[in-house]
Each structure stands twice: as structure tokens, then as C-alpha cells.
Amino acid sequence: MSFVKLFRLAAIAFVVLQTSPARAEAATIIDWSKGDVQATDASCGDITFKNMADRHGYSLWVRGTTSGTCVFESKGLKFHLPSNYGATTRGTSTVYGFGRIGPDVVVTWMPGY
């Protein structure tokens, strides 16, 4: 099983076990010290991460009012997006999974929920 598939399964399992996601401190600023699973009402665009620990996994639920493409950033980190990455769907949730090792962050996404 590939790392991405394994990470996706782990992210889904973690989300299912979490009782409720933490709310983002601001729509486009996610502080991971407040929880490994967070939610935002942002319609994507630039989303900044704070306190993303090395060798750790996270889940982000995005449910915006318009369709948009998320651009993730955090100082010193490089985000690796899947080849089928694109815009969210208006009025639905998109769940993103992140796995960080060193300066690299692997991103998975599950749109349309």
C-alpha cells in the first residue's frame, strides 16, 4: 500500500474518532496547536498554518459558500498536492489530510461531502 493511501486511511480513521473539530482561529489561519482536526468556513484561497509539528498528521474540514482552490502555506514547509487536486464544490465539505515529515507535507483531499 502506498504512503498516500495509508495516510488517507489513517486520516479518515482519525476524523471518525474525533468527537468534534476545533474551529479555526480565523477563517484562513489554522493553528494546529488547538487540535489535530479543525474546520473552517473559508471558501479556500490562501490558508496559513501555524504550529504544524514534524512527524504528525492533521485533518481540515473546509465548507465555504463559494467554490475555490485552497493554497496552503507555512514558513519553511513545502506542500505536495495530489495530481487530481482542484477546486472545492460550493455548499459541500472538502476534507484535507496532511502528513508532515521534515520540511515536506503530503496533502490528500476528499471533495464533495
Buried (B, 14 or more C-beta within 10 A) or exposed (E): EEEBEEBBEBBBEBBEEBEEBBEBEEBBBBBBEEBBBBBBEBBBEEBBBEEBEEEEBBBBBBBBEEBBEBEBEBEEBEBEBEEEBEBBBEEEBBBBBBBBEEEEBBBBBBBEE
